[in-house]
Amino acid sequence: MTDLLRQLALLRWIAVAGQATTIAVVSKVMQVQLPLLPLWLGVAGLTLFNAYAAWRSRTARNISAAEPVAHIVVDIAELSWVVGWSGGIENPFSSLFLLPIALSTFSLSRRWLLAVTGCAGLGFALSVLLGRPLPHIHGVFGDSFNVHKLGMLVNFLVSAAMMMFFFARFAAAWRTRELELATLRERFARNEGIVALATHAALVAHELNTPLATLTLLTEDLREQTSDPALRDDLAVIQQLVDRCRDRVRELASPAHASPGQARVELESVVEQWQLFRPTVELIRTNRLDGPVRVDAAVGHLLLVLLNNAADASEQAGIAKVELALEAGGGRLVGRIRDFGVGFEQVVPTLPGELMRTSKPGGLGIGLALSHATIERLGGELSMASAGEGGGVIVSFRLPNGT
């Protein structure tokens, strides 16, 4: 409703200028004998009221629909006064009573629209029944009928211009609201899916905790019993993987309502852990962080998801390598992950934030959806672009400092 007050104030300034210009032209240029005192009093009253309305539109917060309706009623009353003193039904601008109704159609509920329509009808009826007739006119513009036709032409042009300008703004605002609602609906559906996945993941975590603990004990026993150095090395790697899986399971079972920032991870450690899980994929580091950088655990998960997606895309194309760039500074953390897959030209890319959609064989379709949700929660940005020469896709993210 505050936006409506601003629109009405702007339209009212145009009305003040238009009425003042019309009175001056008709009385001075066309030499029509009009009751100037009541007409100028009406214009002055509207000017003073709009000064208040403009101030109110800048300072008002959480106003009800009754206030803009009251402002519209003041406009109708002033228009009835001016039209009544300048010809009533003979005034070619009497059709301006339709403008408040048209404006209310776009911005008010049906109940208030009926109230505005009733007030406009009453104002028109009073200006017609009690209006002062125009004097007989003879001059450079012809007789009274010719002047009336000229006024109707001006009235049409003014009304058309105002309707085109303001209704276009109302329509643009309506389309913007519809787009925002569609975005909110999509985000709600995606988040509902993520919550369901999180619930299922917590249940699975409890079920996997016992077998993973058993695997850890068996691996330790096998390492102690074997004397083969190569087998001991392989068992050590297996034990590292099992320990990592057990840690991740415990993270899944941790309270989901923990405050952001409670769990912190070191980015270089996250990259090292990923290389442990994907030893067959070559990781190309275009730059390295200057010193240790600790971030929210969700950022570590985000980096793992993006690296895994890039590795999968590269392996599908037969090029087992991924390019990674991380930069921290200037209050931002910037990441850039490039795969060497088929890119956007031969497959339909998975849209960020769209749950359960994937072009990857055997994929679950939740990687980028989770990434997009994490970026939104932390107040960052996620983008995808074609890598150009050499093929592949570049996924970039930017996060504020302190994540």
C-alpha positions as CSV (number, residue, x, y, z in Angstrom):
1,M,0.0,0.0,0.0
2,T,2.9,2.3,0.5
3,D,3.8,2.0,-3.2
4,L,0.2,2.9,-4.0
5,L,0.4,6.1,-1.9
6,R,3.6,7.0,-3.8
7,Q,1.9,6.4,-7.2
8,L,-1.2,8.5,-6.1
9,A,1.1,11.4,-4.9
10,L,2.9,11.4,-8.3
11,L,-0.4,11.3,-10.2
12,R,-1.8,14.1,-8.0
13,W,1.1,16.4,-8.8
14,I,0.4,15.8,-12.5
15,A,-3.3,16.6,-11.8
16,V,-2.4,19.8,-10.0
17,A,-0.2,21.0,-12.9
18,G,-2.8,20.0,-15.4
19,Q,-5.6,21.8,-13.6
20,A,-3.6,24.9,-13.1
21,T,-2.6,25.0,-16.8
22,T,-6.1,24.3,-18.0
23,I,-7.6,27.1,-15.9
24,A,-4.9,29.6,-17.0
25,V,-5.3,28.7,-20.7
26,V,-9.1,28.7,-20.7
27,S,-9.4,32.0,-18.7
28,K,-6.6,33.9,-20.2
29,V,-6.0,32.6,-23.7
30,M,-9.6,31.5,-24.7
31,Q,-11.1,34.3,-22.7
32,V,-13.8,32.1,-21.1
33,Q,-15.4,33.7,-18.1
34,L,-14.9,31.2,-15.3
35,P,-15.3,31.6,-11.5
36,L,-11.6,31.7,-10.8
37,L,-11.6,32.1,-7.0
38,P,-13.3,28.7,-6.3
39,L,-11.3,27.0,-9.0
40,W,-7.9,28.2,-7.7
41,L,-9.1,27.4,-4.2
42,G,-9.6,23.8,-5.3
43,V,-6.2,23.6,-6.9
44,A,-4.6,25.1,-3.8
45,G,-6.4,22.7,-1.5
46,L,-5.2,19.7,-3.6
47,T,-1.6,21.0,-3.6
48,L,-1.6,21.3,0.2
49,F,-3.1,17.9,0.6
50,N,-0.6,16.3,-1.8
51,A,2.3,17.8,0.1
52,Y,1.0,15.9,3.1
53,A,0.4,12.8,1.0
54,A,3.9,12.8,-0.4
55,W,5.4,13.1,3.1
56,R,3.1,10.3,4.3
57,S,4.1,8.0,1.4
58,R,7.8,8.4,2.4
59,T,7.3,7.8,6.1
60,A,4.4,5.4,6.4
61,R,5.0,1.8,7.3
62,N,2.5,-1.1,7.3
63,I,-0.5,1.1,6.4
64,S,-4.0,-0.4,5.8
65,A,-6.0,-0.2,2.6
66,A,-8.3,2.4,4.1
67,E,-5.7,5.2,3.9
68,P,-5.1,5.1,0.1
69,V,-8.9,4.9,-0.3
70,A,-9.3,8.0,1.8
71,H,-6.7,9.8,-0.4
72,I,-8.6,8.7,-3.5
73,V,-11.9,10.0,-2.0
74,V,-10.1,13.4,-1.5
75,D,-9.1,13.4,-5.2
76,I,-12.7,12.6,-6.2
77,A,-14.0,15.4,-4.0
78,E,-11.6,18.0,-5.4
79,L,-12.4,16.8,-9.0
80,S,-16.1,17.2,-8.3
81,W,-15.5,20.7,-7.0
82,V,-13.5,21.8,-10.0
83,V,-15.7,20.2,-12.6
84,G,-18.9,21.5,-10.9
85,W,-17.6,25.1,-11.0
86,S,-16.5,24.8,-14.6
87,G,-19.5,23.4,-16.5
88,G,-20.5,20.2,-14.8
89,I,-21.7,17.8,-17.5
90,E,-20.6,20.3,-20.2
91,N,-17.0,20.1,-18.9
92,P,-15.1,17.8,-21.4
93,F,-12.9,16.6,-18.5
94,S,-15.8,15.0,-16.6
95,S,-14.7,11.5,-17.8
96,L,-11.7,11.8,-15.5
97,F,-14.0,10.3,-12.8
98,L,-13.2,7.0,-14.4
99,L,-9.4,7.2,-13.6
100,P,-9.7,6.6,-9.8
101,I,-11.8,3.5,-10.5
102,A,-9.3,2.2,-13.0
103,L,-6.4,2.8,-10.6
104,S,-8.3,1.0,-7.8
105,T,-8.9,-2.0,-10.0
106,F,-5.2,-2.9,-10.1
107,S,-4.4,-2.3,-6.4
108,L,-7.4,-2.6,-4.1
109,S,-9.7,-5.5,-3.0
110,R,-13.2,-5.8,-4.4
111,R,-14.7,-4.2,-1.3
112,W,-12.6,-1.1,-1.5
113,L,-13.0,-1.0,-5.3
114,L,-16.8,-0.9,-4.8
115,A,-16.4,2.0,-2.3
116,V,-14.2,4.0,-4.7
117,T,-16.7,3.3,-7.6
118,G,-19.6,4.6,-5.4
119,C,-17.7,7.7,-4.4
120,A,-16.7,8.4,-8.0
121,G,-20.3,8.0,-9.1
122,L,-21.6,10.2,-6.4
123,G,-19.0,12.9,-7.2
124,F,-19.9,12.8,-10.9
125,A,-23.6,13.0,-10.1
126,L,-23.1,16.0,-7.8
127,S,-21.0,17.8,-10.4
128,V,-23.7,17.2,-13.1
129,L,-26.7,18.1,-10.9
130,L,-25.2,21.1,-9.1
131,G,-22.6,22.2,-11.7
132,R,-22.5,25.7,-12.9
133,P,-23.1,25.9,-16.7
134,L,-20.4,27.4,-19.0
135,P,-21.1,30.8,-20.5
136,H,-21.7,31.0,-24.2
137,I,-18.4,31.2,-26.0
138,H,-17.4,33.0,-29.2
139,G,-13.8,33.5,-30.0
140,V,-10.8,32.3,-32.0
141,F,-11.6,28.7,-31.2
142,G,-15.2,28.9,-32.4
143,D,-18.3,28.4,-30.4
144,S,-19.0,26.4,-27.3
145,F,-19.3,23.1,-29.1
146,N,-16.0,23.5,-30.9
147,V,-14.3,24.3,-27.6
148,H,-15.9,21.3,-26.0
149,K,-14.6,19.0,-28.8
150,L,-11.1,20.5,-28.3
151,G,-11.4,19.8,-24.6
152,M,-12.4,16.2,-25.3
153,L,-9.4,15.7,-27.5
154,V,-7.1,17.0,-24.8
155,N,-8.9,14.9,-22.2
156,F,-8.4,11.8,-24.3
157,L,-4.7,12.5,-24.8
158,V,-4.1,13.1,-21.1
159,S,-6.1,10.1,-20.0
160,A,-4.4,7.8,-22.5
161,A,-0.9,9.0,-21.4
162,M,-1.6,8.6,-17.7
163,M,-3.2,5.1,-18.2
164,M,-0.3,4.0,-20.4
165,F,2.3,5.2,-17.9
166,F,0.8,4.2,-14.6
167,F,-0.9,1.0,-15.8
168,A,2.4,-0.1,-17.4
169,R,4.1,0.4,-14.0
170,F,1.4,-1.5,-12.2
171,A,1.6,-4.3,-14.7
172,A,5.4,-4.5,-14.3
173,A,5.1,-4.6,-10.5
174,W,2.5,-7.4,-10.9
175,R,4.8,-9.4,-13.1
176,T,7.7,-8.9,-10.7
177,R,5.6,-10.2,-7.8
178,E,4.5,-13.2,-9.9
179,L,8.1,-14.0,-10.7
180,E,9.1,-13.7,-7.0
181,L,6.2,-16.0,-6.0
182,A,7.2,-18.6,-8.6
183,T,10.8,-18.4,-7.3
184,L,9.6,-18.9,-3.7
185,R,7.4,-21.8,-4.7
186,E,10.4,-23.5,-6.5
187,R,12.7,-22.8,-3.6
188,F,10.1,-24.2,-1.1
189,A,9.7,-27.4,-3.2
190,R,13.4,-27.9,-3.4
191,N,13.9,-27.3,0.3
192,E,11.2,-29.8,1.1
193,G,13.0,-32.4,-0.9
194,I,16.3,-31.5,0.8
195,V,14.6,-31.8,4.3
196,A,13.3,-35.3,3.3
197,L,16.8,-36.3,2.2
198,A,18.3,-35.0,5.4
199,T,15.8,-37.0,7.5
200,H,16.6,-40.1,5.5
201,A,20.3,-39.5,5.8
202,A,20.1,-39.2,9.6
203,L,18.3,-42.6,9.8
204,V,20.9,-44.2,7.5
205,A,23.7,-42.7,9.5
206,H,22.5,-44.5,12.6
207,E,22.3,-47.8,10.7
208,L,25.8,-47.5,9.2
209,N,27.6,-46.6,12.4
210,T,27.8,-50.1,13.8
211,P,29.1,-51.9,10.6
212,L,31.6,-49.1,10.0
213,A,33.0,-49.6,13.5
214,T,33.2,-53.3,12.9
215,L,35.1,-52.7,9.6
216,T,37.5,-50.5,11.5
217,L,38.3,-53.2,14.0
218,L,38.6,-55.9,11.3
219,T,41.0,-53.7,9.3
220,E,43.2,-53.0,12.3
221,D,43.3,-56.8,13.1
222,L,44.3,-57.6,9.5
223,R,47.1,-55.0,9.5
224,E,48.5,-56.5,12.7
225,Q,48.3,-60.1,11.4
226,T,49.8,-59.5,7.9
227,S,53.5,-59.3,7.3
228,D,53.2,-58.3,3.6
229,P,54.3,-54.5,3.4
230,A,52.2,-53.9,0.2
231,L,49.1,-55.4,1.8
232,R,49.7,-53.4,5.0
233,D,49.8,-50.2,2.9
234,D,46.6,-51.2,1.1
235,L,45.0,-51.9,4.5
236,A,46.2,-48.5,5.8
237,V,44.4,-46.8,2.9
238,I,41.3,-48.8,3.5
239,Q,41.4,-47.9,7.1
240,Q,41.7,-44.2,6.2
241,L,38.7,-44.5,3.9
242,V,36.6,-46.3,6.6
243,D,37.6,-43.7,9.2
244,R,36.6,-40.9,6.8
245,C,33.2,-42.6,6.1
246,R,32.7,-43.1,9.8
247,D,33.4,-39.4,10.5
248,R,30.9,-38.4,7.7
249,V,28.3,-40.7,9.2
250,R,28.7,-39.0,12.6
251,E,28.3,-35.6,11.0
252,L,25.1,-36.8,9.4
253,A,23.8,-37.9,12.8
254,S,24.7,-34.6,14.4
255,P,21.8,-32.2,15.3
256,A,20.5,-30.5,12.1
257,H,19.7,-27.3,14.0
258,A,23.3,-26.6,15.0
259,S,24.1,-23.0,14.4
260,P,26.1,-22.1,11.3
261,G,29.8,-21.6,12.1
262,Q,29.8,-24.1,15.0
263,A,31.6,-26.8,12.9
264,R,34.7,-25.4,11.1
265,V,36.9,-27.1,8.6
266,E,40.2,-26.2,6.9
267,L,39.9,-26.0,3.2
268,E,43.2,-27.6,2.2
269,S,42.3,-30.5,4.4
270,V,39.0,-30.9,2.6
271,V,40.9,-31.0,-0.8
272,E,43.3,-33.6,0.6
273,Q,40.4,-35.7,1.8
274,W,38.8,-35.5,-1.6
275,Q,42.0,-36.7,-3.3
276,L,42.1,-39.6,-0.9
277,F,38.6,-40.7,-2.1
278,R,39.3,-40.0,-5.8
279,P,43.0,-41.0,-6.3
280,T,42.4,-41.8,-10.0
281,V,41.5,-38.2,-10.9
282,E,44.3,-35.6,-11.5
283,L,43.7,-32.4,-9.6
284,I,45.2,-29.3,-11.2
285,R,45.7,-26.4,-8.8
286,T,46.0,-23.1,-10.6
287,N,46.7,-21.4,-7.3
288,R,46.9,-22.2,-3.6
289,L,45.6,-20.4,-0.5
290,D,48.0,-18.2,1.4
291,G,47.9,-20.0,4.7
292,P,45.2,-22.1,6.4
293,V,41.6,-20.9,5.8
294,R,38.9,-22.3,8.1
295,V,35.3,-22.1,7.0
296,D,31.9,-23.4,7.9
297,A,31.6,-27.2,7.4
298,A,28.9,-26.5,4.9
299,V,31.4,-24.8,2.6
300,G,33.6,-27.9,2.8
301,H,30.6,-30.1,1.8
302,L,29.9,-27.7,-1.0
303,L,33.5,-28.0,-2.3
304,L,33.4,-31.8,-2.1
305,V,30.1,-31.9,-4.1
306,L,31.4,-29.6,-6.8
307,L,34.7,-31.5,-7.1
308,N,32.9,-34.8,-7.3
309,N,30.5,-33.5,-10.0
310,A,33.5,-32.2,-12.0
311,A,35.4,-35.5,-11.6
312,D,32.4,-37.5,-12.8
313,A,31.9,-35.3,-15.8
314,S,35.6,-35.5,-16.7
315,E,35.6,-39.3,-16.3
316,Q,32.6,-39.7,-18.6
317,A,34.5,-37.9,-21.3
318,G,37.6,-40.1,-20.7
319,I,39.7,-37.2,-19.2
320,A,40.3,-37.9,-15.6
321,K,41.3,-34.5,-14.4
322,V,39.8,-31.5,-12.6
323,E,41.0,-27.9,-12.3
324,L,40.6,-26.1,-9.0
325,A,41.2,-22.4,-8.0
326,L,40.6,-21.0,-4.5
327,E,41.1,-17.4,-3.4
328,A,40.5,-15.8,0.0
329,G,40.8,-12.1,0.5
330,G,39.0,-8.8,0.3
331,G,36.2,-10.1,2.4
332,R,35.3,-12.9,0.0
333,L,36.0,-16.6,-0.6
334,V,36.0,-17.4,-4.3
335,G,36.2,-20.9,-5.8
336,R,36.4,-22.0,-9.4
337,I,36.1,-25.7,-10.4
338,R,36.5,-26.8,-14.0
339,D,35.7,-30.2,-15.5
340,F,36.8,-31.5,-18.9
341,G,33.6,-33.2,-19.8
342,V,31.3,-32.7,-22.8
343,G,30.1,-29.2,-21.7
344,F,26.8,-27.6,-22.5
345,E,26.6,-28.3,-26.2
346,Q,26.0,-32.1,-26.1
347,V,24.0,-32.4,-22.9
348,V,21.4,-30.4,-21.1
349,P,23.1,-28.9,-18.0
350,T,21.6,-29.6,-14.7
351,L,20.1,-26.4,-13.4
352,P,21.3,-25.2,-10.0
353,G,18.6,-25.7,-7.4
354,E,16.6,-28.2,-9.4
355,L,16.2,-31.3,-7.3
356,M,16.3,-34.9,-8.7
357,R,17.3,-33.9,-12.2
358,T,20.6,-35.2,-13.7
359,S,22.2,-36.2,-17.0
360,K,24.9,-38.2,-15.2
361,P,24.5,-42.0,-15.5
362,G,23.7,-43.4,-12.0
363,G,23.5,-39.9,-10.6
364,L,21.0,-38.9,-7.9
365,G,20.5,-35.4,-9.2
366,I,20.9,-33.7,-5.8
367,G,24.5,-32.4,-5.9
368,L,23.9,-29.0,-7.5
369,A,20.6,-28.6,-5.6
370,L,22.4,-29.0,-2.3
371,S,25.2,-26.7,-3.5
372,H,22.7,-24.0,-4.5
373,A,20.9,-24.3,-1.1
374,T,24.2,-24.0,0.7
375,I,25.1,-20.9,-1.3
376,E,21.8,-19.3,-0.6
377,R,22.0,-20.0,3.2
378,L,25.4,-18.5,3.4
379,G,24.5,-15.4,1.3
380,G,26.8,-16.2,-1.7
381,E,26.5,-16.7,-5.4
382,L,26.8,-19.8,-7.6
383,S,27.2,-19.7,-11.4
384,M,27.9,-22.1,-14.3
385,A,29.6,-21.3,-17.6
386,S,31.0,-23.1,-20.6
387,A,34.8,-23.5,-20.3
388,G,35.2,-22.7,-24.0
389,E,38.4,-24.0,-25.5
390,G,39.2,-27.5,-24.3
391,G,35.6,-28.3,-23.4
392,G,34.0,-28.7,-20.1
393,V,32.1,-26.5,-17.6
394,I,33.3,-24.0,-15.0
395,V,31.3,-23.8,-11.8
396,S,32.2,-20.7,-9.7
397,F,31.1,-19.7,-6.2
398,R,31.6,-16.6,-4.2
399,L,31.0,-16.5,-0.4
400,P,31.2,-13.6,2.1
401,N,34.1,-13.4,4.5
402,G,33.5,-15.3,7.8
403,T,31.9,-18.4,6.2
